[in-house]
Amino acid sequence: MIRLIVYTSEPLSSLALTTLFQSCEDICLLPVVSDLSRFTDQVANSDPDVVLLSVDGGVDWGLLNALRFQAPKSRLVLWLHEVAPELAYQAIECGVCGILRKSLPAEMITKCVRKVYAGELWLEKTLTQTFLSGRRIRVSRRENQLITLVSQGLKNKEIASVMNITEGTVKVYLSRLFEKVRVRDRFELALFGLRNSPNQADSPGSNTPVFTSMFVAADPLEPTHSSPQTQSVGLFPTRAKP
């Protein structure tokens, strides 16, 4: 029997999910939680096998870390409206085991819960392809240095001092880099730098670093699932380290 706890602040979603899961003989639905401030404690006290977390706005990464700490054996599934590759990557890094769009049919929700409980990692097909395929990005030595400094946590003023340029020039370089590697902010650029080691270009004697990026534009999503062994492939763990 799968012990499942659900958080949602929407009464209609609560009713629909309750009806759905109570019809499943292999799923024991614990009381649905609507107060997010109490959710972590209730998860810790009930020790569920699977946690289904409804996300209506931005993802609360602090909450995900707290859930992982309070209930390390529980497997977490995010239920949200849109799934960007960057968000999915960060979620997996935080220990999330499944990501569901709210537009998916009911049978996909129950299937996801069962697969995640069985130890599999549930991602939609296009996200899987995005993580595993990637694209090659050629950056200059100067851009490579900037990515490295951002990954080390340096501020613009410190970067300007190291690179012997003005803070205004740093801002211009960062803006260009965000667009070039398709990230939205410094945090994602730092992740890009930490997770993607530069390789030498293919041409002999080239001094231009080449990154293989996992932050690429997603195609229209379609549901699928796959095992964590298939998805890890040196890219990310199924659970982030404490």
C-alpha positions in Angstrom: 0.0 0.0 0.0 1.4 3.4 -1.0 1.1 6.0 1.7 0.5 9.3 -0.1 0.2 12.9 1.3 -1.0 15.8 -0.9 -0.7 19.5 -0.5 -2.9 21.9 -2.5 -4.5 25.2 -1.6 -7.3 24.8 -4.1 -10.5 23.3 -2.7 -11.5 21.9 -6.1 -8.1 20.3 -6.6 -8.3 18.8 -3.1 -11.7 17.3 -3.8 -10.7 16.0 -7.2 -7.5 14.4 -5.9 -9.2 12.9 -2.9 -11.8 11.3 -5.2 -9.1 10.1 -7.6 -6.8 8.5 -5.0 -9.6 7.0 -2.8 -10.6 5.0 -5.8 -7.2 3.4 -6.0 -6.9 0.2 -4.0 -3.2 0.3 -3.7 -3.0 4.0 -2.5 -3.7 5.1 1.0 -4.4 8.8 0.9 -3.5 10.6 4.1 -5.5 13.8 4.9 -5.0 16.5 2.3 -3.0 19.5 3.6 -4.0 23.0 2.6 -1.8 25.0 5.0 1.7 25.2 3.6 3.2 26.4 6.8 2.2 23.1 8.5 3.1 20.9 5.6 6.7 20.0 6.5 5.7 19.0 10.0 2.8 16.9 8.8 5.0 15.1 6.3 7.6 14.4 9.0 4.9 13.1 11.4 3.1 10.9 8.8 6.2 9.5 7.1 4.5 9.0 3.7 6.0 7.0 0.8 5.1 9.7 -1.7 4.5 13.5 -1.4 2.5 15.2 -4.1 3.1 19.0 -3.8 0.9 21.3 -5.8 2.8 24.4 -7.0 0.7 27.4 -8.2 3.4 30.1 -8.3 7.2 29.8 -8.0 8.8 26.8 -6.5 9.8 27.2 -2.9 13.3 25.7 -3.0 13.7 26.1 0.8 10.5 24.0 1.3 11.9 21.3 -0.9 15.1 21.2 1.1 13.2 21.1 4.3 11.0 18.2 3.1 14.1 16.3 2.0 15.6 16.8 5.5 12.5 16.0 7.5 11.4 13.0 5.4 14.5 11.7 3.5 12.8 8.4 2.5 9.7 10.1 1.1 9.6 10.5 -2.7 8.5 14.0 -3.9 6.4 14.8 -6.9 5.7 18.4 -8.1 2.3 19.1 -9.7 2.4 22.4 -11.6 1.2 24.2 -14.6 4.4 24.7 -16.6 7.6 22.8 -16.7 10.7 24.6 -17.9 13.9 22.6 -18.4 15.8 24.8 -16.0 13.2 24.4 -13.3 13.1 20.6 -13.8 16.9 20.4 -13.6 16.9 22.3 -10.3 14.0 20.3 -8.9 15.9 17.0 -9.6 18.9 18.5 -7.9 16.7 19.2 -4.8 15.6 15.5 -4.7 12.4 15.7 -6.6 11.5 12.3 -8.2 8.6 13.3 -10.4 7.3 16.3 -12.2 3.7 16.5 -13.5 1.8 19.1 -15.4 -1.7 19.9 -14.1 -3.1 19.5 -17.6 -2.4 15.8 -17.7 -5.3 13.3 -17.3 -6.0 11.6 -14.0 -4.6 8.3 -15.0 -1.2 9.9 -15.6 -1.2 11.2 -12.0 -1.9 7.9 -10.5 0.6 6.2 -12.8 3.3 8.7 -11.8 2.7 8.1 -8.1 3.0 4.3 -8.6 6.2 4.6 -10.7 7.9 7.0 -8.3 7.0 4.8 -5.4 8.6 1.9 -7.3 11.8 3.8 -7.4 11.6 5.3 -10.9 12.2 8.9 -11.9 9.2 10.4 -13.7 9.9 13.1 -16.3 8.1 14.0 -19.5 9.7 12.8 -22.7 10.9 16.2 -24.0 12.5 17.0 -20.7 14.3 13.7 -20.8 15.6 14.4 -24.3 16.6 17.9 -23.3 18.8 16.6 -20.4 20.4 13.8 -22.4 21.0 15.5 -25.7 22.1 19.0 -24.9 23.7 21.3 -27.4 27.3 22.5 -27.8 28.1 26.1 -26.9 31.3 27.8 -27.9 32.5 30.6 -25.6 35.5 32.8 -25.6 38.2 32.6 -23.1 36.9 35.9 -21.5 33.4 34.4 -21.3 34.8 31.2 -19.8 36.6 33.3 -17.1 33.3 35.2 -16.4 31.3 31.9 -16.0 34.0 30.6 -13.7 33.9 33.7 -11.5 30.1 33.7 -11.3 30.2 30.0 -10.3 32.6 30.9 -7.5 30.1 33.4 -6.1 31.9 36.6 -6.9 29.9 39.9 -7.1 30.1 42.2 -10.1 32.5 44.6 -8.4 34.8 41.6 -7.5 34.6 40.3 -11.1 35.4 43.7 -12.5 38.5 43.8 -10.4 39.7 40.3 -11.3 39.1 40.9 -15.1 40.3 44.5 -15.0 37.1 45.9 -16.5 34.4 48.2 -15.3 31.2 47.0 -13.5 29.2 48.3 -16.4 31.2 46.0 -18.8 30.6 43.1 -16.5 26.8 43.7 -16.7 27.0 43.8 -20.5 29.0 40.6 -20.7 26.6 38.9 -18.3 23.5 40.0 -20.3 25.1 38.6 -23.5 26.0 35.3 -21.7 22.5 34.8 -20.3 21.2 35.0 -23.9 24.0 32.9 -25.4 23.7 29.9 -23.0 19.9 30.4 -22.5 19.7 31.0 -18.8 17.7 33.6 -16.9 19.9 34.8 -14.1 23.3 34.5 -12.3 22.1 31.4 -10.4 21.4 29.5 -13.6 24.6 30.7 -15.1 26.5 29.4 -12.0 24.7 26.0 -12.4 25.7 26.0 -16.0 29.3 26.6 -15.1 29.4 24.1 -12.3 27.6 21.3 -14.2 29.2 21.7 -17.7 32.9 21.3 -18.0 34.5 23.1 -21.0 36.2 20.9 -23.5 38.6 22.0 -26.2 37.1 22.7 -29.6 37.2 20.0 -32.2 39.7 21.8 -34.5 43.4 21.1 -33.7 45.1 23.9 -31.9 41.9 25.7 -31.0 41.9 27.6 -27.7 38.2 28.2 -27.6 36.4 26.4 -24.8 33.2 24.4 -25.7 30.4 23.7 -23.2 27.8 21.1 -23.6 24.6 22.7 -22.3 21.6 21.0 -20.7 19.7 24.3 -20.7 18.1 24.2 -24.1 14.6 25.2 -25.3 12.0 22.6 -24.8 9.6 21.2 -27.4 5.9 20.8 -26.6 5.7 18.3 -23.8 4.3 14.8 -23.8 4.1 12.5 -20.9 6.5 9.6 -20.4 8.5 8.1 -17.5 11.8 6.5 -17.2 14.0 4.9 -14.7 16.5 6.9 -12.6 19.3 4.7 -14.0 18.4 5.9 -17.5 18.2 9.5 -16.6 21.2 9.9 -14.4 24.0 9.1 -16.9 26.4 11.4 -15.1 24.1 14.5 -15.5 22.3 14.6 -12.2 21.6 12.3 -9.2 18.1 11.1 -8.5 18.5 12.7 -5.0 20.7 15.6 -4.2 23.3 15.1 -1.5 22.5 16.5 1.9 
